[in-house]
């Protein structure tokens, strides 16, 4: 299916942005992010709420289509401790890591309070159903206007888009693997869905209890990635260990380039 970047004129806010390894990142903490996200909701402006970690930045530099998608997003958060550390090393510091699942849960809490409508898209059927049940139990007044599992083909995208239009959510949380997740979100936005789309990776698995989240001390120590590798070593070892080496080498190279330019 065809792809075209979202019109840059639809990006709200004038917040500061930096660039790391050809990837644009907003200088926002989690509360500033939510404040800006609500502007999109209240003006019915479509938003691809993006979070980038080392793995996503590596992909940006290997996939031109992903590079266009990421850098055209209205909000791009640093969802990785390595990205925040790299920003400090490159002397353009980001305020904090905006963890995707933390941002999602804060948005859901606000959605209950302000009657924003949410839609859950992704994961296995039983996982997304359990996620819905868990969220409704924790947030009794939350409006979950629809759910759909993540097992479908590209030819089904139009039907999913029509379903979302009919349900009229303010937020669509997408728990599908990259890069299909990013391609799908851009398709849905370009098809006229004026809501906030947020890729949430494996958050449905965590919320449903299917996969545990790292203990608080590991989260505080920026070791959540290590806990994930311990839980799913076959799937995640290459991504985190090999991917982080690639990322670190690229950051060091960019630092050397900075020094040459400043001479």
C-alpha positions as CSV (number, residue, x, y, z in Angstrom):
1,X,0.0,0.0,0.0
2,X,1.1,3.6,-0.7
3,X,2.8,5.7,2.0
4,X,3.0,9.5,2.3
5,X,4.3,11.4,5.3
6,X,1.9,13.4,7.4
7,X,1.7,17.1,6.5
8,X,4.2,18.9,8.7
9,X,1.7,21.8,9.1
10,X,-0.4,19.4,11.3
11,X,2.4,19.3,13.9
12,X,1.3,21.4,17.0
13,X,3.6,23.1,19.5
14,X,6.9,24.8,19.2
15,X,8.9,22.6,21.6
16,X,12.6,22.2,21.2
17,X,13.9,19.2,19.1
18,X,17.3,17.6,18.8
19,X,18.7,15.2,16.3
20,X,20.6,12.0,17.2
21,X,21.9,9.7,14.4
22,X,19.4,11.2,11.8
23,X,16.5,10.8,14.3
24,X,14.5,13.8,15.5
25,X,13.6,13.7,19.2
26,X,11.5,16.1,21.3
27,X,13.0,17.7,24.4
28,X,10.0,16.8,26.5
29,X,9.4,15.1,29.9
30,X,6.4,12.9,30.4
31,X,4.1,15.6,31.8
32,X,5.0,18.0,29.0
33,X,4.3,15.2,26.5
34,X,0.8,14.6,27.9
35,X,0.0,18.4,27.9
36,X,1.0,18.5,24.2
37,X,-0.9,15.3,23.4
38,X,-4.1,16.8,24.8
39,X,-3.8,19.7,22.3
40,X,-4.0,17.1,19.5
41,X,-7.0,15.4,21.1
42,X,-8.9,18.6,21.7
43,X,-8.3,19.9,18.2
44,X,-8.9,16.6,16.5
45,X,-5.5,16.8,14.9
46,X,-4.1,13.4,13.9
47,X,-1.0,12.4,15.8
48,X,1.5,9.5,15.6
49,X,2.9,9.6,19.1
50,X,6.4,8.0,18.6
51,X,8.9,6.6,21.1
52,X,12.4,5.8,20.0
53,X,15.0,3.6,21.6
54,X,18.4,2.4,20.3
55,X,16.8,-0.3,18.3
56,X,14.4,2.1,16.6
57,X,17.2,4.6,15.8
58,X,19.2,1.7,14.3
59,X,16.3,0.9,12.1
60,X,15.9,4.5,11.1
61,X,19.4,4.4,9.7
62,X,18.8,1.2,7.8
63,X,15.3,1.8,6.5
64,X,14.5,5.0,4.6
65,X,10.8,4.5,4.9
66,X,11.1,4.2,8.7
67,X,13.3,7.3,8.7
68,X,10.6,9.3,6.9
69,X,7.8,8.0,9.2
70,X,9.7,8.6,12.5
71,X,10.9,12.1,11.6
72,X,7.4,13.2,10.4
73,X,5.7,12.3,13.7
74,X,4.2,15.2,15.8
75,X,5.8,14.0,19.0
76,X,8.9,11.8,19.2
77,X,9.9,10.8,22.7
78,X,13.1,9.1,24.0
79,X,11.8,5.7,25.1
80,X,15.2,4.3,26.0
81,X,17.8,5.0,28.7
82,X,20.6,4.6,26.0
83,X,19.1,7.4,24.0
84,X,19.0,9.8,27.0
85,X,22.6,8.8,27.8
86,X,23.6,9.4,24.2
87,X,22.0,12.9,24.2
88,X,24.1,13.8,27.3
89,X,27.3,12.5,25.7
90,X,26.5,14.5,22.5
91,X,25.9,17.6,24.7
92,X,22.3,18.1,23.8
93,X,20.7,16.5,26.8
94,X,17.1,15.2,27.0
95,X,15.3,15.6,30.3
96,X,14.3,12.0,30.9
97,X,13.3,8.7,29.4
98,X,9.6,8.7,28.6
99,X,8.8,5.0,28.9
100,X,6.0,3.9,26.6
101,X,4.0,1.9,29.1
102,X,4.2,4.7,31.7
103,X,3.0,7.2,29.2
104,X,0.2,4.9,28.1
105,X,-1.0,4.4,31.6
106,X,-0.9,8.1,32.4
107,X,-2.9,8.8,29.2
108,X,-5.4,6.1,30.2
109,X,-5.8,7.6,33.7
110,X,-6.5,11.0,32.1
111,X,-8.8,9.4,29.6
112,X,-11.0,8.0,32.4
113,X,-11.1,11.5,34.1
114,X,-11.9,13.4,30.9
115,X,-14.0,10.8,29.1
116,X,-11.6,10.3,26.2
117,X,-12.3,7.2,24.2
118,X,-9.7,4.5,23.7
119,X,-9.2,1.7,21.2
120,X,-6.9,-1.3,21.7
121,X,-5.3,-2.8,18.6
122,X,-2.8,-5.6,18.7
123,X,-1.6,-8.8,20.4
124,X,-3.3,-12.2,20.6
125,X,-7.1,-12.3,21.0
126,X,-7.0,-13.5,24.6
127,X,-4.3,-11.0,25.5
128,X,-6.1,-7.9,24.2
129,X,-9.4,-9.1,25.8
130,X,-7.6,-9.6,29.1
131,X,-6.0,-6.2,28.7
132,X,-9.4,-4.7,28.3
133,X,-10.7,-6.4,31.4
134,X,-7.8,-5.4,33.5
135,X,-8.0,-1.7,32.4
136,X,-11.8,-1.6,33.0
137,X,-11.3,-3.0,36.5
138,X,-8.6,-0.5,37.4
139,X,-10.4,2.4,35.7
140,X,-14.1,1.8,36.1
141,X,-15.2,4.9,34.1
142,X,-12.8,4.3,31.2
143,X,-14.4,4.3,27.8
144,X,-12.9,1.4,25.7
145,X,-14.8,1.9,22.5
146,X,-13.3,-1.1,20.7
147,X,-10.6,-3.7,20.5
148,X,-9.0,-5.8,17.8
149,X,-6.3,-8.4,17.9
150,X,-3.0,-7.9,16.0
151,X,-3.3,-10.9,13.7
152,X,-4.4,-9.6,10.3
153,X,-3.0,-9.0,6.8
154,X,-2.3,-5.8,4.9
155,X,-5.5,-6.3,2.8
156,X,-7.5,-6.0,6.1
157,X,-6.1,-2.5,6.9
158,X,-9.0,-0.8,5.2
159,X,-11.6,-2.7,7.2
160,X,-9.7,-1.9,10.4
161,X,-9.6,1.8,9.4
162,X,-13.3,1.8,8.8
163,X,-13.9,0.1,12.2
164,X,-11.9,2.8,13.9
165,X,-13.8,5.6,12.1
166,X,-17.0,4.1,13.3
167,X,-15.9,3.8,16.9
168,X,-14.5,7.4,17.0
169,X,-11.7,6.9,19.6
170,X,-9.5,9.7,20.8
171,X,-6.6,7.3,21.4
172,X,-5.6,4.1,19.5
173,X,-2.9,2.0,21.3
174,X,-1.2,-0.3,18.8
175,X,0.6,-3.4,20.1
176,X,2.1,-4.8,16.9
177,X,5.8,-5.4,16.1
178,X,7.8,-2.9,14.1
179,X,8.0,-1.9,11.3
180,X,4.5,-3.1,10.5
181,X,3.2,-1.1,13.4
182,X,4.6,2.2,12.0
183,X,3.4,1.4,8.5
184,X,-0.1,0.6,9.7
185,X,-0.4,3.8,11.8
186,X,0.7,6.0,8.9
187,X,-1.8,4.2,6.7
188,X,-4.6,4.7,9.2
189,X,-3.8,8.4,9.6
190,X,-3.6,9.0,5.9
191,X,-7.0,7.3,5.6
192,X,-8.6,10.0,7.6
193,X,-8.5,8.8,11.2
194,X,-8.1,12.0,13.2
195,X,-7.0,10.6,16.5
196,X,-3.8,9.9,18.5
197,X,-2.1,6.7,17.5
198,X,0.5,5.3,19.9
199,X,2.7,2.3,19.3
200,X,3.0,0.4,22.6
201,X,5.1,-2.6,21.8
202,X,4.4,-5.4,24.2
203,X,2.5,-3.3,26.7
204,X,-0.7,-5.4,26.3
205,X,1.3,-8.5,27.4
206,X,2.5,-6.7,30.5
207,X,-0.9,-5.2,31.4
208,X,-2.7,-8.5,30.9
209,X,-0.1,-10.3,33.1
210,X,1.1,-12.4,30.2
211,X,4.6,-11.1,30.6
212,X,5.9,-9.6,33.9
213,X,7.4,-6.1,34.1
214,X,10.8,-5.4,35.6
215,X,10.9,-4.8,39.3
216,X,10.8,-1.1,40.3
217,X,14.5,-1.1,41.3
218,X,15.5,-2.3,37.8
219,X,13.2,0.4,36.2
220,X,14.9,3.1,38.3
221,X,18.3,1.7,37.5
222,X,17.5,1.8,33.7
223,X,17.8,-2.0,33.5
224,X,14.3,-2.7,32.3
225,X,15.8,-3.8,29.0
226,X,17.9,-6.4,30.8
227,X,14.9,-7.8,32.5
228,X,13.1,-8.1,29.1
229,X,16.1,-10.0,27.7
230,X,16.0,-12.4,30.7
231,X,12.3,-13.0,30.0
232,X,12.6,-13.5,26.3
233,X,16.3,-14.3,25.5
234,X,15.8,-15.9,22.1
235,X,13.8,-13.0,20.7
236,X,15.5,-10.1,22.3
237,X,19.2,-10.9,22.8
238,X,20.3,-9.8,19.4
239,X,18.1,-6.7,19.5
240,X,19.5,-5.4,22.7
241,X,23.1,-6.7,22.9
242,X,24.1,-6.6,19.3
243,X,21.9,-3.6,18.6
244,X,23.3,-1.6,21.5
245,X,26.8,-2.2,20.2
246,X,25.8,-0.9,16.8
247,X,24.2,2.1,18.5
248,X,27.1,3.0,20.7
249,X,29.6,2.8,17.8
250,X,27.4,5.1,15.8
251,X,27.1,7.6,18.7
252,X,30.8,7.7,19.2
253,X,31.3,8.3,15.4
254,X,28.8,11.2,15.6
255,X,30.7,12.7,18.6
256,X,33.9,12.6,16.6
257,X,32.1,14.3,13.7
258,X,30.9,17.0,16.1
259,X,34.4,17.7,17.3
260,X,35.7,18.0,13.7
261,X,32.9,20.5,12.9
262,X,33.7,22.5,16.0
263,X,37.4,22.9,15.3
